Amino acid sequence: MTILGVRETVKTGASGKAGSDWRKRMRHPVVFYLVWLILLAVVPAFIFAAVVLNRANEAQERVRESLLRTSTGAVGRVMEREVTTMLSTLSFFTASEQLARGDMRGLQEQAEKALAGTNSYLLVIDRNYHQRLNTRVPYGTPLGEMSDRTTADKAFASGEPAVSNLFFGQTAQKWVFNVHMPETLSTGEQVLLTLTKNAENFTSVVNRDILSPGWNAAVVDDAGVVIVSTDGPDAVGKPFFLPLVPALRIGLASIRHDNTDYQVVTDFSALTGWRIVAWAKASDVQRPATASFLWLAAGGAVFAGLAAGAAILIARALSRDVKLLASDATRLGMGEAVPPRRHVISELDTVSRALSEAADARARAENEVRFLMREVAHRSKNQLTVIQAMLNQSAGTAESATVFADAFRKRVAGLARSTDLMIAHAAQGVELAELARNQLKPFAPDDAARVHIDGPSIRLDSQTAQTFGMALHELATNASKYGAFANDRGRVDLTWSIDDDRLALVWRERGADIEKPADGPQRKGFGSIVLERMLGMALQAELERQMHADGIEWRVRIPLSQLRTDLSDQDDPGGEG
């Protein structure tokens, strides 16, 4: 090993030892960490509070400016939303057919209906400032020139919408403002579509609900005239009481007026050219902040003491409950029942319930495993018995080893198909129609019309399905060798019905080439043995066999109570039989 490798090994060993020592030093009870958590939360808060108190003026200034900007921004958004709605309404009227035709009477009727309840009125103004219509008065009423020529000239010149300052409307005899939208008629004449609104209907813009307590707000036009204010309607149309507002920068400022200090913030609307002003007395603004800081300091000290005491109590309760959970976990590992417990910490109740449910699930799983082992053993014995019977019968009826192997292989395959269905539908039972299709499929001709299966829904338990599958396999085997499937025209009809709490099943072959039996006793095949012995003995079936000129017919009657024994044991409510 090189000197460098030795140094690295020594360094790694020293580092691991240091980490282990550190973990040992950090092992403490829960109360230790809870108290330290409280201290780490409270002490920095006290330090921060001391710094904040020393810099209260600067902090308050920043907080106030943020609140004021939020308030004026909210007022501005509400105001611009109102104006935008008016512009959208004007855009609607520019597409009016009455306007395109120059039908002013029809346009006024349309506007009166569309603007009903909006407190807005439509005007059409030509280049000579004459009013073509005004929905404030009935159509045909003599109208004079408009009062707001300055904004109208601006709209005509730019071809863009324009918003006026506040002015006293001659028709309305109230303080109003206009929103103009220039439009060229089909005749080539240029006019203004104008929506006018009373300032008194604009009061929702400066609703006090969107302002901080103690604050007022106003919307002031470009000339410094109040459009709407929280001071009430008396301030509308008058110059704003703080004369320096038009010259103020956008943002927060302090103004002294009539020996009173005010905090004022202004904002500007690019859409209208108006200003939004919020103001409050400086003394009113500063008083809540100062009181809040004092209450913060006093409340912090009280909270620290209460929190430390609560941490100690919680730690004790938590330690006790953790010990109980550890005991329950030990009992779970030993396979014992674990009842759920009530704990002081509600989250620990969830853990306790989980342990209890895990113990119950383990007990159920162990019972299920034991049940399944017994069931596997029982089913295996049944399968071996059936296979042994098939082996004996196949050996007794085979003419050669090849015939024996082929017959035995096919019978085992049929048994396997029944077993597959039994496993797939262990809980619900095997549907008789599905079992029949499954067993006849390897023997059925390509012409589907030569096989007819019909009957109501009947579910069979696993053992019954296995027996039925073997019987159907043998019947299909005989049909393919000697019966309806042995030629290209024969057919098989398999039908069943419910008759007096019994299953009445009929296997009928038609179109078979029946050879006359030779003289002497006839040996029964394995299919006949399955039907007569297993169905008859195991299921108490009544069997009747008839030979017709064109094929064989089997009639089987089985009590329904013999078909679903396994399902009843499993408390399965299903089964349509």
C-alpha positions as CSV (number, residue, x, y, z in Angstrom):
1,M,0.0,0.0,0.0
2,T,1.3,3.4,-0.9
3,I,1.8,6.2,1.6
4,L,-1.0,8.1,-0.1
5,G,-3.3,5.1,0.4
6,V,-2.4,4.8,4.1
7,R,-3.2,8.5,4.5
8,E,-6.6,8.1,2.8
9,T,-7.4,5.1,5.0
10,V,-6.5,7.0,8.2
11,K,-8.5,10.0,7.1
12,T,-11.6,7.8,6.3
13,G,-11.4,6.1,9.6
14,A,-11.1,9.3,11.5
15,S,-14.0,10.8,9.6
16,G,-16.2,7.8,10.4
17,K,-15.3,7.9,14.0
18,A,-16.0,11.7,14.1
19,G,-19.5,11.1,12.5
20,S,-20.3,8.4,15.1
21,D,-19.3,10.6,18.0
22,W,-21.4,13.4,16.6
23,R,-24.5,11.2,16.4
24,K,-24.0,10.1,20.0
25,R,-23.8,13.7,21.1
26,M,-27.0,14.5,19.2
27,R,-29.1,11.8,20.9
28,H,-31.5,13.5,23.2
29,P,-35.2,13.1,24.2
30,V,-38.0,14.8,22.2
31,V,-38.4,17.6,24.8
32,F,-34.9,18.7,24.2
33,Y,-35.5,19.3,20.5
34,L,-39.0,20.8,21.0
35,V,-37.6,23.4,23.4
36,W,-34.8,24.2,21.1
37,L,-37.2,24.5,18.2
38,I,-39.2,27.1,20.2
39,L,-36.1,29.0,21.1
40,L,-34.9,29.0,17.5
41,A,-38.3,30.4,16.4
42,V,-38.8,32.9,19.2
43,V,-35.3,34.4,19.8
44,P,-34.7,35.4,16.2
45,A,-38.1,36.9,16.2
46,F,-37.2,39.1,19.2
47,I,-34.0,40.2,17.6
48,F,-35.8,41.0,14.4
49,A,-38.5,42.9,16.3
50,A,-35.8,45.0,18.0
51,V,-34.3,45.8,14.6
52,V,-37.7,46.6,13.2
53,L,-38.5,48.9,16.1
54,N,-35.2,50.8,15.5
55,R,-36.0,51.3,11.9
56,A,-39.8,51.7,12.2
57,N,-40.1,54.8,10.2
58,E,-38.3,53.3,7.1
59,A,-40.3,50.1,7.4
60,Q,-43.6,51.9,7.8
61,E,-42.8,54.0,4.8
62,R,-42.2,51.0,2.6
63,V,-45.3,49.3,3.8
64,R,-47.5,52.3,3.3
65,E,-46.2,52.9,-0.2
66,S,-47.0,49.3,-1.1
67,L,-50.5,49.5,0.3
68,L,-51.1,52.8,-1.4
69,R,-49.9,51.5,-4.7
70,T,-52.2,48.5,-4.3
71,S,-55.2,50.7,-3.5
72,T,-54.7,53.2,-6.3
73,G,-53.9,50.3,-8.7
74,A,-57.2,48.7,-7.8
75,V,-59.1,52.0,-8.3
76,G,-57.3,52.4,-11.6
77,R,-58.3,48.9,-12.8
78,V,-61.9,49.4,-11.9
79,M,-61.9,52.8,-13.7
80,E,-60.3,51.5,-16.8
81,R,-62.6,48.5,-16.8
82,E,-65.6,50.9,-16.9
83,V,-64.0,52.9,-19.8
84,T,-63.1,49.8,-21.7
85,T,-66.7,48.6,-21.4
86,M,-67.8,51.9,-22.9
87,L,-65.3,51.5,-25.8
88,S,-66.6,48.0,-26.4
89,T,-70.2,49.3,-26.5
90,L,-69.1,51.9,-29.1
91,S,-67.4,49.2,-31.2
92,F,-70.8,47.4,-31.1
93,F,-72.6,50.4,-32.5
94,T,-70.0,51.0,-35.3
95,A,-71.3,47.7,-36.8
96,S,-74.9,48.9,-36.7
97,E,-76.9,48.6,-40.0
98,Q,-78.8,51.8,-39.0
99,L,-75.6,53.7,-38.7
100,A,-74.3,52.4,-42.1
101,R,-77.6,53.5,-43.7
102,G,-77.5,56.9,-42.0
103,D,-80.8,56.0,-40.2
104,M,-80.4,58.1,-37.1
105,R,-83.9,57.4,-35.8
106,G,-83.4,53.7,-36.0
107,L,-80.0,54.0,-34.4
108,Q,-81.5,55.9,-31.5
109,E,-84.1,53.3,-31.0
110,Q,-81.5,50.5,-31.0
111,A,-79.2,52.5,-28.6
112,E,-82.0,53.2,-26.2
113,K,-82.8,49.5,-25.9
114,A,-79.2,48.4,-25.7
115,L,-78.2,51.0,-23.1
116,A,-81.2,50.7,-20.9
117,G,-80.1,50.5,-17.2
118,T,-76.4,51.3,-18.0
119,N,-76.5,55.0,-17.1
120,S,-74.7,55.7,-20.5
121,Y,-76.1,57.7,-23.4
122,L,-75.2,57.6,-27.1
123,L,-74.4,60.7,-29.2
124,V,-73.6,61.1,-32.9
125,I,-71.6,64.2,-33.6
126,D,-70.5,65.5,-37.1
127,R,-67.4,67.5,-38.0
128,N,-69.3,70.8,-37.3
129,Y,-69.8,69.7,-33.7
130,H,-73.6,69.3,-34.2
131,Q,-75.3,66.5,-32.4
132,R,-77.2,64.3,-34.8
133,L,-78.8,62.4,-32.0
134,N,-78.6,62.2,-28.2
135,T,-80.4,59.3,-26.4
136,R,-80.8,61.6,-23.3
137,V,-83.8,63.2,-25.2
138,P,-86.4,61.9,-27.6
139,Y,-85.4,61.8,-31.3
140,G,-86.3,65.0,-33.1
141,T,-85.6,67.2,-30.1
142,P,-83.6,70.2,-31.2
143,L,-79.9,69.7,-30.2
144,G,-77.2,72.3,-30.0
145,E,-73.5,72.0,-30.5
146,M,-71.5,69.7,-28.2
147,S,-69.7,71.1,-25.2
148,D,-66.4,69.2,-25.4
149,R,-64.8,70.4,-28.7
150,T,-61.2,69.9,-27.6
151,T,-61.4,66.1,-27.2
152,A,-63.6,65.8,-30.3
153,D,-60.9,67.6,-32.4
154,K,-58.3,65.2,-30.9
155,A,-60.4,62.1,-31.9
156,F,-61.1,63.5,-35.4
157,A,-57.4,64.3,-36.0
158,S,-56.0,61.0,-34.7
159,G,-58.7,58.7,-35.9
160,E,-58.4,56.9,-32.5
161,P,-60.8,56.8,-29.5
162,A,-60.4,59.6,-27.0
163,V,-61.6,60.2,-23.4
164,S,-62.6,63.7,-22.3
165,N,-62.0,65.6,-19.1
166,L,-64.9,66.3,-16.8
167,F,-67.3,69.1,-18.0
168,F,-70.7,70.4,-17.4
169,G,-73.1,69.0,-20.0
170,Q,-75.6,71.5,-21.5
171,T,-78.1,68.8,-22.3
172,A,-77.7,66.8,-19.1
173,Q,-77.2,69.8,-16.9
174,K,-74.8,67.7,-14.9
175,W,-71.1,66.9,-14.6
176,V,-70.3,64.4,-17.3
177,F,-67.4,63.0,-19.4
178,N,-67.4,61.6,-22.9
179,V,-65.7,58.6,-24.7
180,H,-65.4,59.3,-28.4
181,M,-64.8,56.8,-31.3
182,P,-64.5,58.2,-34.8
183,E,-66.3,56.4,-37.6
184,T,-66.7,57.0,-41.4
185,L,-70.2,56.5,-42.8
186,S,-70.9,54.8,-46.1
187,T,-71.4,58.3,-47.6
188,G,-67.8,59.2,-46.7
189,E,-68.9,61.5,-43.9
190,Q,-66.8,61.3,-40.7
191,V,-68.7,61.4,-37.4
192,L,-68.0,60.7,-33.8
193,L,-69.9,57.9,-31.9
194,T,-69.8,59.2,-28.3
195,L,-70.9,57.6,-25.1
196,T,-71.5,60.1,-22.3
197,K,-71.8,59.2,-18.6
198,N,-72.7,61.3,-15.5
199,A,-70.0,61.6,-12.9
200,E,-72.5,60.7,-10.2
201,N,-72.9,57.3,-11.9
202,F,-69.2,56.7,-11.6
203,T,-69.0,56.4,-7.8
204,S,-68.5,52.6,-7.8
205,V,-65.0,53.3,-9.1
206,V,-63.8,54.6,-5.7
207,N,-65.7,52.2,-3.5
208,R,-64.2,52.4,0.0
209,D,-64.2,48.6,0.2
210,I,-61.1,48.4,-1.9
211,L,-59.2,51.0,0.2
212,S,-57.4,50.5,3.5
213,P,-59.1,51.9,6.6
214,G,-58.6,55.7,7.0
215,W,-57.8,56.2,3.3
216,N,-59.7,58.3,0.7
217,A,-59.4,58.2,-3.0
218,A,-60.4,60.3,-6.0
219,V,-60.2,60.3,-9.8
220,V,-58.9,63.6,-11.1
221,D,-58.8,64.6,-14.8
222,D,-55.9,66.1,-16.6
223,A,-57.0,69.6,-15.5
224,G,-57.0,68.7,-11.8
225,V,-60.8,68.6,-11.6
226,V,-62.4,65.9,-9.4
227,I,-64.4,63.4,-11.4
228,V,-65.4,61.1,-8.5
229,S,-64.3,61.0,-4.9
230,T,-64.9,59.1,-1.7
231,D,-65.6,62.6,-0.1
232,G,-69.0,62.6,-1.8
233,P,-70.7,64.4,-4.6
234,D,-69.9,67.8,-3.3
235,A,-66.3,67.4,-4.4
236,V,-67.2,66.6,-8.0
237,G,-66.4,69.3,-10.6
238,K,-64.1,71.2,-8.2
239,P,-60.3,71.4,-8.2
240,F,-58.7,68.8,-6.0
241,F,-58.0,70.2,-2.5
242,L,-54.3,69.5,-2.7
243,P,-53.1,71.9,-5.4
244,L,-49.7,70.2,-5.8
245,V,-51.2,66.9,-7.1
246,P,-50.8,67.7,-10.8
247,A,-47.1,68.4,-10.3
248,L,-46.4,65.3,-8.1
249,R,-44.4,62.4,-9.4
250,I,-46.1,59.1,-9.7
251,G,-45.8,57.2,-6.4
252,L,-45.7,58.2,-2.7
253,A,-45.2,61.7,-1.4
254,S,-45.8,63.7,1.7
255,I,-47.7,67.0,1.5
256,R,-48.4,69.6,4.2
257,H,-51.7,71.4,3.7
258,D,-53.4,73.8,6.2
259,N,-50.9,72.7,8.9
260,T,-51.7,69.0,8.4
261,D,-49.4,66.4,7.0
262,Y,-50.8,64.0,4.4
263,Q,-49.5,60.9,2.9
264,V,-50.4,60.9,-0.8
265,V,-49.9,58.4,-3.6
266,T,-50.8,59.1,-7.2
267,D,-51.1,56.8,-10.2
268,F,-51.7,57.5,-13.9
269,S,-54.1,55.9,-16.4
270,A,-52.6,55.8,-19.9
271,L,-56.1,54.9,-21.3
272,T,-57.9,58.0,-20.0
273,G,-55.1,60.5,-19.1
274,W,-56.6,60.8,-15.6
275,R,-54.9,60.5,-12.3
276,I,-55.9,58.3,-9.4
277,V,-55.1,59.9,-6.0
278,A,-55.3,58.2,-2.6
279,W,-54.6,60.2,0.6
280,A,-54.8,60.0,4.4
281,K,-53.5,62.0,7.3
282,A,-50.0,60.9,8.3
283,S,-51.0,60.6,12.0
284,D,-53.8,58.2,11.1
285,V,-51.5,56.0,9.0
286,Q,-48.7,55.8,11.6
287,R,-50.8,55.1,14.7
288,P,-51.8,51.5,13.9
289,A,-48.3,50.5,12.8
290,T,-46.8,51.7,16.1
291,A,-49.4,50.0,18.2
292,S,-48.9,46.8,16.2
293,F,-45.2,46.7,16.9
294,L,-45.7,47.2,20.6
295,W,-48.3,44.4,20.7
296,L,-45.9,42.2,18.8
297,A,-43.1,42.6,21.3
298,A,-45.4,41.9,24.3
299,G,-47.2,39.1,22.6
300,G,-43.9,37.5,21.6
301,A,-42.7,37.3,25.1
302,V,-45.9,35.7,26.4
303,F,-46.0,33.3,23.4
304,A,-42.4,32.2,24.1
305,G,-43.3,31.2,27.7
306,L,-46.5,29.4,26.7
307,A,-44.8,27.6,23.8
308,A,-42.0,26.4,26.0
309,G,-44.5,24.9,28.5
310,A,-46.6,23.4,25.8
311,A,-43.5,21.8,24.2
312,I,-42.6,20.1,27.5
313,L,-46.2,18.7,27.8
314,I,-46.3,17.6,24.2
315,A,-43.0,15.9,24.5
316,R,-44.1,13.9,27.5
317,A,-47.3,12.8,25.8
318,L,-45.5,11.9,22.6
319,S,-42.9,9.8,24.4
320,R,-45.5,7.8,26.2
321,D,-47.5,7.2,23.0
322,V,-44.3,6.2,21.1
323,K,-43.6,3.6,23.8
324,L,-47.1,2.2,23.4
325,L,-46.7,2.0,19.6
326,A,-43.4,0.2,20.0
327,S,-45.2,-2.4,22.3
328,D,-47.9,-2.9,19.7
329,A,-45.4,-3.4,16.9
330,T,-43.7,-6.1,19.0
331,R,-47.1,-7.8,19.5
332,L,-47.7,-7.6,15.7
333,G,-44.4,-9.3,15.0
334,M,-45.4,-12.1,17.4
335,G,-48.7,-12.6,15.5
336,E,-50.9,-11.4,18.4
337,A,-54.0,-9.3,18.0
338,V,-53.4,-5.5,18.3
339,P,-56.4,-3.4,19.3
340,P,-56.4,0.3,18.2
341,R,-55.6,2.8,20.9
342,R,-56.5,6.4,21.5
343,H,-53.5,8.8,21.6
344,V,-53.0,12.4,22.5
345,I,-51.5,13.1,19.1
346,S,-54.2,12.3,16.5
347,E,-51.6,11.3,13.9
348,L,-50.5,8.5,16.2
349,D,-54.1,7.3,16.2
350,T,-53.6,6.7,12.4
351,V,-50.4,4.7,13.1
352,S,-52.2,2.7,15.8
353,R,-55.1,1.9,13.5
354,A,-52.6,0.9,10.8
355,L,-51.0,-1.5,13.2
356,S,-54.3,-3.0,14.3
357,E,-55.4,-3.4,10.7
358,A,-52.1,-5.0,9.8
359,A,-52.6,-7.5,12.6
360,D,-56.1,-8.3,11.4
361,A,-54.9,-8.5,7.8
362,R,-52.1,-10.9,8.9
363,A,-54.6,-13.1,10.8
364,R,-56.9,-13.1,7.8
365,A,-54.1,-13.9,5.4
366,E,-52.9,-16.8,7.6
367,N,-56.5,-18.2,7.7
368,E,-56.8,-17.8,4.0
369,V,-53.5,-19.6,3.4
370,R,-54.6,-22.5,5.6
371,F,-58.0,-22.6,3.8
372,L,-56.3,-22.5,0.4
373,M,-53.9,-25.2,1.3
374,R,-56.8,-27.5,2.3
375,E,-58.7,-26.5,-0.9
376,V,-55.6,-27.2,-3.0
377,A,-55.2,-30.6,-1.4
378,H,-58.9,-31.4,-1.9
379,R,-58.9,-30.3,-5.5
380,S,-55.7,-32.2,-6.2
381,K,-57.2,-35.4,-4.9
382,N,-60.3,-34.9,-7.0
383,Q,-58.2,-34.2,-10.1
384,L,-56.1,-37.3,-9.5
385,T,-59.3,-39.4,-9.1
386,V,-60.7,-38.1,-12.4
387,I,-57.4,-38.6,-14.2
388,Q,-57.2,-42.2,-12.9
389,A,-60.7,-42.9,-14.1
390,M,-59.9,-41.5,-17.5
391,L,-56.7,-43.6,-17.6
392,N,-58.5,-46.8,-16.7
393,Q,-61.3,-46.2,-19.2
394,S,-59.0,-45.2,-22.0
395,A,-56.8,-48.2,-21.5
396,G,-59.8,-50.5,-21.4
397,T,-61.3,-49.2,-24.7
398,A,-58.1,-48.5,-26.7
399,E,-57.3,-50.8,-29.6
400,S,-53.6,-49.8,-29.6
401,A,-51.1,-47.8,-27.7
402,T,-51.3,-45.0,-30.2
403,V,-55.1,-44.8,-29.9
404,F,-54.8,-44.9,-26.1
405,A,-52.3,-42.1,-26.0
406,D,-54.3,-39.9,-28.4
407,A,-57.6,-40.5,-26.5
408,F,-56.0,-40.0,-23.1
409,R,-54.2,-36.8,-24.2
410,K,-57.5,-35.3,-25.6
411,R,-59.4,-36.1,-22.4
412,V,-56.7,-34.5,-20.2
413,A,-56.8,-31.5,-22.5
414,G,-60.6,-31.2,-22.0
415,L,-60.1,-31.5,-18.3
416,A,-57.5,-28.8,-18.5
417,R,-59.9,-26.4,-20.3
418,S,-62.5,-27.0,-17.6
419,T,-59.9,-26.4,-14.9
420,D,-58.9,-23.1,-16.6
421,L,-62.4,-21.9,-16.6
422,M,-62.8,-23.0,-13.0
423,I,-59.7,-21.0,-11.9
424,A,-60.7,-17.9,-13.9
425,H,-64.2,-17.9,-12.3
426,A,-63.5,-19.4,-8.9
427,A,-65.5,-16.8,-7.0
428,Q,-68.5,-16.4,-9.3
429,G,-68.7,-19.9,-10.7
430,V,-68.4,-21.1,-14.4
431,E,-71.0,-20.0,-16.9
432,L,-72.6,-23.1,-18.5
433,A,-72.7,-21.5,-22.0
434,E,-69.0,-20.5,-21.7
435,L,-68.1,-24.0,-20.6
436,A,-70.0,-25.5,-23.5
437,R,-68.3,-23.3,-26.1
438,N,-64.9,-23.9,-24.6
439,Q,-65.3,-27.8,-24.8
440,L,-66.9,-27.9,-28.2
441,K,-64.5,-25.4,-29.8
442,P,-61.7,-28.0,-30.7
443,F,-64.3,-30.2,-32.5
444,A,-66.7,-27.7,-34.0
445,P,-66.7,-27.4,-37.9
446,D,-65.8,-24.1,-39.6
447,D,-69.5,-23.5,-40.4
448,A,-70.8,-21.9,-37.2
449,A,-74.4,-22.8,-38.2
450,R,-73.7,-26.5,-37.5
451,V,-73.4,-25.8,-33.7
452,H,-76.3,-24.3,-31.8
453,I,-75.9,-23.5,-28.1
454,D,-78.8,-21.9,-26.3
455,G,-80.1,-21.6,-22.7
456,P,-80.5,-19.2,-19.8
457,S,-77.6,-18.1,-17.6
458,I,-76.5,-20.9,-15.3
459,R,-73.4,-20.8,-13.1
460,L,-71.8,-24.1,-12.0
461,D,-69.5,-24.7,-9.0
462,S,-66.0,-25.9,-9.7
463,Q,-66.6,-29.6,-9.2
464,T,-69.8,-29.6,-11.3
465,A,-68.1,-27.6,-14.0
466,Q,-65.3,-30.2,-14.1
467,T,-67.8,-33.1,-14.5
468,F,-69.8,-31.2,-17.1
469,G,-66.7,-30.4,-19.0
470,M,-65.7,-34.0,-19.2
471,A,-69.2,-35.1,-20.3
472,L,-69.3,-32.4,-23.1
473,H,-65.8,-33.3,-24.2
474,E,-66.8,-37.0,-24.6
475,L,-70.0,-36.1,-26.4
476,A,-68.1,-33.8,-28.8
477,T,-65.4,-36.6,-29.3
478,N,-68.1,-39.1,-30.2
479,A,-69.8,-36.6,-32.6
480,S,-66.5,-36.0,-34.4
481,K,-65.8,-39.7,-34.8
482,Y,-69.2,-41.3,-35.4
483,G,-71.9,-38.6,-35.2
484,A,-72.9,-35.1,-36.6
485,F,-69.3,-33.8,-36.9
486,A,-68.1,-36.8,-38.8
487,N,-69.5,-35.5,-42.1
488,D,-69.9,-32.1,-43.7
489,R,-73.6,-31.6,-43.1
490,G,-74.5,-32.8,-39.6
491,R,-75.2,-30.4,-36.7
492,V,-75.4,-30.4,-32.9
493,D,-78.0,-28.6,-30.9
494,L,-77.2,-28.1,-27.2
495,T,-80.0,-26.5,-25.3
496,W,-81.1,-26.2,-21.7
497,S,-83.9,-24.7,-19.6
498,I,-85.1,-24.4,-16.0
499,D,-88.0,-26.7,-15.3
500,D,-89.4,-27.2,-11.7
501,D,-86.1,-26.4,-9.9
502,R,-84.2,-28.6,-12.3
503,L,-81.8,-28.1,-15.1
504,A,-83.2,-29.8,-18.3
505,L,-80.3,-30.2,-20.8
506,V,-80.7,-31.7,-24.3
507,W,-77.8,-32.9,-26.6
508,R,-79.3,-33.6,-30.0
509,E,-77.3,-34.6,-33.1
510,R,-78.9,-34.3,-36.6
511,G,-77.6,-35.3,-40.0
512,A,-75.3,-38.0,-38.8
513,D,-74.5,-41.1,-40.8
514,I,-75.7,-43.8,-38.4
515,E,-74.4,-47.3,-39.1
516,K,-76.6,-50.2,-38.0
517,P,-75.0,-51.8,-34.9
518,A,-73.7,-55.3,-35.2
519,D,-75.4,-58.2,-33.5
520,G,-74.4,-59.0,-30.0
521,P,-73.8,-56.9,-26.8
522,Q,-72.6,-53.3,-27.3
523,R,-69.8,-51.9,-25.1
524,K,-70.4,-48.5,-23.6
525,G,-67.9,-45.7,-24.3
526,F,-66.2,-43.4,-21.8
527,G,-68.7,-40.6,-22.7
528,S,-71.7,-42.8,-21.7
529,I,-69.9,-43.8,-18.5
530,V,-69.3,-40.1,-17.6
531,L,-72.9,-39.2,-18.3
532,E,-74.4,-42.2,-16.6
533,R,-72.1,-42.6,-13.6
534,M,-70.6,-39.2,-12.8
535,L,-73.6,-37.1,-13.7
536,G,-76.0,-39.6,-12.4
537,M,-74.3,-40.5,-9.2
538,A,-72.5,-37.2,-8.3
539,L,-75.3,-34.9,-9.3
540,Q,-78.3,-37.1,-8.9
541,A,-79.1,-36.6,-12.6
542,E,-81.8,-38.4,-14.5
543,L,-80.6,-39.4,-17.9
544,E,-82.4,-40.6,-21.0
545,R,-80.6,-41.8,-24.2
546,Q,-82.4,-42.1,-27.6
547,M,-81.1,-43.1,-31.0
548,H,-82.8,-41.4,-33.9
549,A,-82.4,-42.2,-37.6
550,D,-80.2,-39.1,-38.1
551,G,-78.3,-39.0,-34.7
552,I,-78.2,-39.6,-31.0
553,E,-80.1,-37.6,-28.4
554,W,-79.3,-37.2,-24.6
555,R,-81.7,-35.8,-22.1
556,V,-80.4,-34.9,-18.7
557,R,-82.3,-33.5,-15.7
558,I,-80.3,-32.3,-12.7
559,P,-81.6,-30.6,-9.5
560,L,-80.4,-27.0,-9.4
561,S,-79.3,-27.5,-5.8
562,Q,-76.6,-29.8,-7.0
563,L,-75.0,-27.2,-9.4
564,R,-73.8,-24.5,-7.0
565,T,-72.5,-26.2,-3.8
566,D,-69.1,-24.5,-3.8
567,L,-70.6,-21.1,-4.4
568,S,-73.0,-21.3,-1.5
569,D,-70.1,-22.2,0.8
570,Q,-68.3,-19.0,-0.3
571,D,-71.3,-16.8,0.5
572,D,-71.5,-15.8,-3.1
573,P,-74.8,-14.0,-3.8
574,G,-74.2,-14.4,-7.6
575,G,-75.4,-17.1,-9.8
576,E,-78.3,-16.5,-12.1
577,G,-79.5,-20.1,-12.3
